[in-house]
Amino acid sequence: SARGVLAFHQAVNASMRMLADDPRTRFIGQSVCYDGAAIYESLDGVPMEKRLEMPVIEDFQLGYCIGLSLAGVVPVCIFPRMDFMLLAANQLINHLDKLPLFGWAPKVIIRARVGTKHPLDAGPQHTQNYRKEFDTMTCSVQVREVCTAMEVRAAYKEALAGARSYLIVENIQ
């Protein structure tokens, strides 16, 4: 329903503002400083000084966020489409997920959105959901899919409070 979609987007924005209130967080990704994707609107109220715009360089982006996390920053690593997060799979699976097995404690909150198919289908390169696959391939990163406003709030609160890294897949279909 339209109300459910609105509530979902409002919960995402409230969650981003909640994360921004923590002095350790930084928001890093595409369309975080400059409008160009729906992700931009979800950061309304997040101070610009907490945002860092990245070019289309997904593997580096997540690697950069891992480095920041090892220095005490809690990066919110934003991928406007889960499809393009595939380019960062190396960093997620071989680095972020495995560092805790060697005694490191990275804490990155990865935010990936599944593109909608309604009212306009963005096509197969923008609408895939790889949550199950990433959940299967990871052992240290917590993978959560959120489909309702209530799930959004709970997942981002848990991600900020927890000691581990999280991949939160936003999927409002």
Secondary structure, DSSP 8 states (H G I E B T S, - for coil): -HHHHHHHHHHHHHHHHHHHTSTTEEEEETTSSS-SSGGGGGGTTS-GGGEEE--S-HHHHHHHHHHHHHTT-EEEEEES-HHHHGGGHIIIIIIITTGGGGT-----EEEEE----SSS---TTTS---HHHHHHH-SSSEEEEE-SHHHHHHHHHHHHHSSS-EEEEE---
